[in-house]
Amino acid sequence: MTEPTPPTRSEPLAAALAAQDVVAVAYALRNDVIIVPQLVVNGRAEQVRVFGREGSDKRMLLLFSSTENYARMLPDDPDPRVMVGDAQWLREFLTVHEQTLEMVFFDIAGPHVMQAAPADLMRALGPLPAEGEGGE
């Protein structure tokens, strides 16, 4: 079933981050959505927005429990664009970008920040479902 309006918040992830509960964060990531910043180029959201430190070619992925928490990070951005991801999307993104990602942060602008190494997140997400499993 397709939702007419995509979710803009993950209550399970927000609650897990508030409790600073690693197991609950993993559960929320496996079973709910995450808010993923997008890079806007020429007025169009083109790709996932990643962030880097000066002097490093490694990147950080910032994920959020709500669009409001992402907007809090960029208070001067009039149009912060996001996409809604799920566990499968996150597994695929981490797999493709494992060589360039050094860290993943959740709700970096608060109110409850957590971070994880990409390899730890992959373990928390578990294996990809086999063909034919978990689908409709």
MILO-32668 format. One line per field, with one value per residue: residue number from 0; x, y, z of N, C-alpha, C, O in turn. Coordinates in Angstrom, 1 decimal. Layout:
BEGIN
k <- NUM/...
n.X <- X/...
n.Y <- Y/...
n.Z <- Z/...
ca.X <- X/...
ca.Y <- Y/...
ca.Z <- Z/...
c.X <- X/...
c.Y <- Y/...
c.Z <- Z/...
o.X <- X/...
o.Y <- Y/...
o.Z <- Z/...
This chain:
BEGIN
k <- 0/1/2/3/4/5/6/7/8/9/10/11/12/13/14/15/16/17/18/19/20/21/22/23/24/25/26/27/28/29/30/31/32/33/34/35/36/37/38/39/40/41/42/43/44/45/46/47/48/49/50/51/52/53/54/55/56/57/58/59/60/61/62/63/64/65/66/67/68/69/70/71/72/73/74/75/76/77/78/79/80/81/82/83/84/85/86/87/88/89/90/91/92/93/94/95/96/97/98/99/100/101/102/103/104/105/106/107/108/109/110/111/112/113/114/115/116/117/118/119/120/121/122/123/124/125/126/127/128/129/130/131/132/133/134/135
n.X <- 0.8/0.6/1.5/-0.2/1.0/4.3/6.0/7.2/8.6/10.1/8.8/9.6/12.5/13.1/12.3/14.1/16.6/16.3/16.3/18.8/19.4/20.9/20.1/17.4/17.6/18.7/16.6/14.6/15.7/15.6/12.9/11.4/11.2/13.8/15.0/16.5/18.9/19.0/21.0/20.7/20.7/20.7/18.0/16.9/16.5/19.1/20.8/21.9/22.9/26.0/28.5/31.7/34.9/37.2/40.2/40.1/39.2/37.3/33.8/30.8/27.7/24.6/21.8/18.3/15.6/13.4/12.0/12.0/14.1/16.3/15.9/16.5/19.2/20.1/19.3/19.2/18.6/16.2/14.7/15.1/15.7/14.6/14.7/12.8/14.0/14.6/15.4/16.4/17.2/19.2/21.1/21.9/23.0/25.1/26.7/27.5/28.9/30.9/33.7/34.2/32.7/33.1/31.7/28.4/25.9/23.2/20.5/22.1/22.0/20.6/17.7/18.8/21.7/23.3/25.9/27.4/29.6/29.8/30.2/29.3/26.6/25.8/26.0/24.0/21.7/21.5/21.4/20.6/17.3/16.5/15.9/12.5/11.7/10.1/8.8/5.8
n.Y <- -1.2/2.2/5.2/8.2/10.6/11.0/9.9/12.3/12.0/9.8/8.3/6.0/6.1/8.7/8.4/6.4/7.7/9.7/8.2/7.3/4.7/2.1/-0.4/0.0/2.0/0.6/-1.2/0.6/1.6/-0.7/-1.1/1.2/4.5/6.8/10.1/11.6/13.9/15.9/17.0/20.0/21.0/23.4/24.0/21.5/18.5/16.4/14.3/12.3/14.2/14.5/15.1/16.7/16.8/19.5/19.0/16.3/13.4/11.7/11.1/12.2/10.8/12.2/11.6/11.8/12.0/13.4/15.8/18.3/18.3/18.1/20.6/22.3/22.1/23.5/26.5/28.8/27.9/28.2/26.1/23.3/20.2/16.8/13.2/10.2/7.4/3.8/0.7/-1.0/0.8/2.2/0.1/-0.5/2.1/2.4/0.2/0.7/3.1/2.5/2.8/5.6/6.7/7.7/8.0/8.0/10.1/10.8/13.0/15.4/18.1/18.0/17.2/15.0/13.6/11.0/8.7/6.5/4.0/3.2/0.4/-0.7/0.0/-1.5/-4.1/-3.8/-3.5/-5.9/-8.8/-8.4/-9.1/-12.2/-13.0/-12.6/-12.7/-10.9/-9.2/-8.2
n.Z <- 0.0/-0.9/0.6/0.6/1.5/2.2/5.2/7.6/9.8/12.2/14.8/16.4/16.0/17.0/19.7/20.5/20.1/22.0/24.4/24.2/23.4/22.0/21.0/20.6/18.6/16.5/16.1/15.3/12.9/11.4/11.1/10.6/9.2/7.9/7.8/5.2/4.2/1.2/-1.6/-3.2/-6.4/-8.8/-8.1/-7.9/-6.1/-6.1/-5.2/-2.4/0.4/1.7/4.2/4.8/6.5/6.7/4.9/4.7/2.9/3.5/4.3/6.0/6.9/7.5/9.3/10.1/12.5/12.0/9.7/10.8/12.6/10.8/9.5/11.6/11.8/9.6/9.8/8.1/5.6/3.2/2.0/2.9/1.6/1.6/1.6/2.1/3.7/4.1/5.8/3.8/1.9/3.4/3.9/1.3/0.5/2.4/1.7/-0.9/-0.5/1.4/1.5/1.5/3.6/6.9/9.2/10.7/11.6/13.8/14.0/14.3/15.0/17.3/19.2/20.5/20.0/18.3/17.2/14.8/13.6/10.1/9.6/12.0/11.9/9.6/10.7/12.7/11.1/9.9/7.7/4.2/3.0/1.6/-1.9/-2.6/0.0/2.6/0.9/-1.0
ca.X <- 0.0/1.4/1.0/-0.4/1.9/5.3/6.2/8.3/9.1/10.1/8.6/10.5/13.8/13.1/12.3/15.4/17.6/16.0/16.7/20.2/19.3/21.5/19.3/16.2/17.9/18.8/15.2/13.9/16.3/15.2/11.5/10.7/11.9/14.8/14.9/17.8/19.1/19.4/21.8/19.9/21.5/19.9/16.6/16.4/17.2/19.8/21.4/22.0/23.8/26.9/29.3/33.0/35.7/38.3/41.5/39.8/38.4/36.2/32.5/29.9/26.3/23.8/20.4/17.4/14.4/12.3/12.4/12.2/15.5/17.2/15.8/17.2/20.7/20.3/18.3/19.1/18.2/14.8/14.1/15.9/15.0/14.9/14.0/12.5/14.7/14.2/16.5/17.0/18.0/20.4/22.0/22.5/23.8/26.3/27.5/28.1/29.8/31.6/35.1/34.3/32.0/33.8/30.8/27.0/25.3/21.7/20.0/23.3/21.6/19.9/18.0/19.5/22.6/24.1/26.7/27.8/30.4/29.1/30.2/28.4/25.2/25.5/25.7/22.7/20.6/21.3/21.6/19.5/16.4/16.7/14.9/11.2/11.4/9.8/8.0/4.4
ca.Y <- 0.0/3.4/6.2/9.4/11.6/10.3/10.3/13.3/11.8/8.5/8.3/5.1/6.6/9.8/7.8/5.6/8.6/10.4/7.3/6.9/3.3/1.6/-1.5/0.6/2.7/-0.5/-1.7/1.7/1.6/-1.9/-1.2/2.4/5.3/7.8/11.3/11.7/15.2/15.8/18.1/20.6/21.6/24.1/23.9/20.1/17.6/15.5/13.2/12.4/15.2/14.1/16.2/16.3/17.7/20.1/18.3/14.9/13.0/10.9/11.9/11.8/10.8/12.7/11.1/12.5/11.3/14.2/16.9/19.5/18.2/18.5/22.0/22.9/22.1/24.5/27.5/29.8/27.3/28.4/25.0/22.0/19.0/15.5/12.0/9.2/6.1/2.7/-0.2/-1.5/1.9/2.5/-1.0/-0.3/3.3/2.1/-0.8/1.4/4.2/2.1/3.3/7.0/7.1/7.4/8.1/8.3/10.9/10.9/14.2/16.1/19.4/17.8/17.3/13.8/13.2/9.7/8.5/5.1/3.7/2.5/-1.1/-1.1/0.1/-2.6/-5.2/-3.6/-3.7/-7.3/-9.1/-8.1/-10.2/-13.0/-12.8/-13.2/-12.5/-9.5/-8.4/-8.4
ca.Z <- 0.0/-1.0/1.4/-0.2/1.9/2.9/6.5/7.8/11.2/12.8/16.3/17.0/16.0/17.9/21.1/20.7/20.3/23.3/25.4/23.9/23.4/20.8/20.5/20.0/17.4/15.5/15.8/14.5/11.6/10.6/11.0/10.3/8.2/8.3/7.0/4.5/3.5/-0.2/-2.1/-4.2/-7.5/-9.8/-7.7/-7.9/-5.2/-7.1/-4.6/-0.9/0.8/2.7/4.7/5.1/7.3/5.9/4.9/4.7/1.7/4.1/4.4/7.1/6.5/8.5/9.2/11.0/12.9/11.5/8.8/11.7/13.2/9.8/9.3/12.8/11.5/8.6/10.0/7.1/4.3/3.0/1.4/3.1/0.9/2.2/1.1/3.2/3.4/5.0/6.1/2.6/1.3/4.2/3.7/0.0/0.5/3.2/0.9/-2.1/-0.1/2.6/1.4/1.7/4.8/8.1/10.4/10.5/12.8/13.9/14.6/14.8/15.6/18.5/20.6/21.0/19.0/18.4/16.0/14.6/12.4/9.1/9.8/13.1/11.4/8.8/11.6/13.3/10.1/9.6/6.3/3.2/2.9/0.4/-2.9/-2.4/1.4/3.1/-0.1/-1.0
c.X <- 0.9/0.7/0.9/0.6/3.0/5.5/7.3/8.9/9.1/10.0/9.5/12.0/14.0/13.2/13.6/16.5/17.5/16.5/18.2/20.4/19.7/20.6/18.0/16.4/18.0/17.4/14.5/14.4/15.8/13.7/10.7/11.5/13.0/14.6/16.4/17.9/19.5/20.1/20.9/20.8/20.6/18.4/16.1/17.2/17.8/20.3/21.5/23.1/24.7/27.8/30.7/33.7/36.8/39.6/41.3/38.9/37.3/35.0/31.7/28.4/25.5/22.3/19.6/16.2/13.2/12.9/12.7/13.6/16.5/17.1/16.5/18.7/21.0/19.3/18.1/18.7/16.7/14.0/14.9/15.1/15.5/14.2/13.7/13.2/14.2/15.5/17.2/17.8/19.3/21.5/22.7/23.4/25.2/27.2/28.2/29.1/30.7/33.1/35.2/33.6/32.8/32.8/29.4/26.5/23.8/21.4/21.1/23.1/20.8/18.4/18.8/20.4/23.2/24.9/27.1/28.7/29.6/29.1/29.3/26.9/24.8/25.2/24.3/21.5/20.4/21.5/20.4/18.6/16.7/15.6/13.6/10.8/11.0/9.0/6.6/4.0
c.Y <- 1.2/4.5/7.5/10.5/10.9/10.8/11.4/13.1/10.3/8.6/7.3/5.5/7.8/9.3/7.1/6.6/9.4/9.5/6.9/5.4/2.7/0.5/-0.9/1.4/1.7/-1.0/-0.7/1.7/0.5/-1.8/0.0/3.2/6.2/8.9/11.5/13.1/15.0/17.1/18.7/21.3/22.2/23.9/22.5/19.3/16.5/14.3/13.4/13.4/14.6/15.3/15.8/17.3/18.3/19.3/16.8/14.5/12.0/11.8/11.3/11.8/11.2/12.2/11.7/11.7/12.1/15.3/18.1/19.4/18.5/20.0/22.8/23.0/23.2/25.7/28.5/29.2/27.4/27.1/23.7/20.8/17.7/14.4/11.1/7.9/5.1/1.8/-0.6/-0.4/2.2/1.4/-0.7/0.9/3.0/1.1/-0.1/2.4/3.8/2.6/4.8/7.5/6.8/7.4/8.4/9.0/10.9/12.2/15.1/17.4/19.2/17.5/16.1/13.2/11.8/9.6/7.0/5.0/3.0/1.0/-1.5/-1.0/-1.1/-3.9/-5.1/-3.8/-5.1/-7.6/-8.6/-9.3/-10.9/-12.7/-13.4/-13.0/-11.1/-8.7/-8.7/-9.5
c.Z <- 0.0/-0.2/0.6/0.2/2.7/4.3/6.6/9.1/11.5/14.3/16.9/17.1/17.0/19.4/21.4/20.9/21.6/24.5/25.3/23.9/22.1/20.2/19.9/18.8/16.3/15.1/14.9/13.1/10.7/10.3/10.7/9.2/8.8/7.3/6.5/3.8/2.0/-0.6/-3.2/-5.1/-8.5/-9.4/-7.6/-6.9/-6.1/-6.4/-3.1/-0.6/1.9/3.1/4.9/6.0/6.4/6.0/4.9/3.5/2.2/4.3/5.6/6.5/7.7/8.3/10.3/11.3/12.4/10.5/9.7/12.2/12.1/9.5/10.4/12.5/10.5/8.7/8.9/5.7/4.2/2.5/1.6/2.5/1.5/1.4/2.3/2.8/4.4/5.1/4.8/1.9/2.0/4.0/2.3/-0.1/1.2/2.4/-0.2/-1.6/1.1/2.6/1.7/3.0/6.0/9.3/9.9/11.8/12.7/14.6/15.2/15.4/16.9/18.2/21.2/20.0/19.3/17.1/16.0/13.5/11.4/9.2/10.9/12.7/10.5/9.6/12.2/12.4/9.7/8.1/5.4/3.1/1.6/-0.6/-2.5/-0.9/1.7/2.1/0.0/-1.9
o.X <- 1.8/-0.5/1.8/1.1/2.8/5.3/8.3/9.7/8.2/11.0/10.1/12.6/15.0/14.0/14.1/17.4/18.5/17.0/18.8/21.4/19.0/20.4/17.6/15.6/17.5/17.2/13.8/13.6/15.6/13.3/9.5/12.2/13.0/14.3/17.3/17.1/20.2/19.8/20.5/21.7/19.7/17.6/14.9/18.4/17.1/20.3/21.1/24.2/24.2/27.9/30.9/33.3/37.3/39.9/42.2/38.1/36.5/35.0/31.9/28.1/25.6/21.8/20.1/15.7/12.1/14.1/13.5/14.3/17.6/18.2/17.0/19.3/22.1/18.4/17.1/18.6/15.9/12.8/15.5/14.0/16.7/13.3/14.4/12.9/13.5/16.6/18.4/18.9/20.3/22.6/24.0/24.5/26.2/28.4/29.4/30.1/31.3/33.6/36.3/33.9/33.2/33.1/29.2/26.7/23.3/21.9/21.1/23.9/20.3/18.0/19.3/20.0/23.5/24.6/27.0/28.6/28.7/28.0/28.7/26.1/23.7/24.3/23.6/20.5/19.4/21.6/19.2/19.1/17.0/14.5/13.5/9.6/11.5/8.7/6.1/2.9
o.Y <- 1.4/4.7/7.8/11.3/10.2/12.0/11.3/13.9/9.5/8.9/7.6/5.3/7.8/9.8/7.2/6.4/9.6/10.0/6.3/4.9/2.7/0.5/-1.4/1.4/1.9/-1.2/-1.0/1.9/0.6/-2.5/0.0/2.6/6.3/8.7/11.6/13.4/14.0/18.2/18.0/22.1/21.5/23.7/22.4/19.5/15.7/13.2/14.4/13.4/14.1/16.3/14.6/18.4/17.6/18.8/16.0/15.3/11.5/13.0/10.2/12.7/10.7/12.5/12.1/10.9/11.7/15.7/19.0/20.5/19.1/20.6/23.9/24.0/23.7/25.8/29.1/30.0/26.9/27.0/23.2/20.5/17.6/14.7/11.3/7.4/5.4/2.2/-0.6/-0.6/2.4/1.7/-0.8/0.9/3.4/1.3/-0.3/2.6/4.7/2.9/5.2/8.6/5.6/6.7/9.1/8.4/11.0/12.5/15.5/17.9/20.2/17.5/16.3/12.4/11.5/10.2/6.3/5.7/2.2/0.3/-2.6/-1.8/-1.6/-4.6/-6.0/-4.3/-5.5/-6.6/-8.5/-10.4/-10.3/-12.2/-14.5/-13.2/-10.2/-7.5/-9.4/-9.9
o.Z <- 0.8/-0.2/-0.1/-0.7/3.6/4.6/5.8/9.6/11.0/15.0/18.0/18.1/17.7/20.2/22.6/21.8/22.3/25.5/26.2/24.5/21.1/19.0/18.9/17.9/15.2/13.9/14.0/12.2/9.5/9.3/10.5/8.5/10.0/6.2/7.3/2.9/1.6/-0.1/-4.1/-4.7/-9.0/-10.3/-7.3/-6.8/-6.6/-7.1/-2.5/-1.2/3.0/2.3/5.2/6.2/5.5/7.1/5.0/3.1/1.4/4.5/6.0/5.8/8.8/7.2/11.3/10.5/12.5/10.6/9.3/12.3/12.4/9.4/10.2/13.0/10.5/7.8/8.8/4.7/5.0/2.6/0.6/3.0/1.9/0.6/3.3/1.7/5.4/4.7/4.7/1.4/1.4/3.8/2.2/-0.7/0.8/2.4/-0.4/-2.3/1.8/3.7/2.1/3.4/6.2/10.3/8.9/12.9/11.6/15.7/16.4/16.2/17.4/17.0/22.3/19.2/20.5/16.1/17.0/12.5/11.8/9.0/10.8/13.1/10.6/9.3/12.4/12.8/9.3/7.3/5.9/3.2/0.6/-0.2/-2.1/-0.6/1.1/2.4/0.9/-2.0
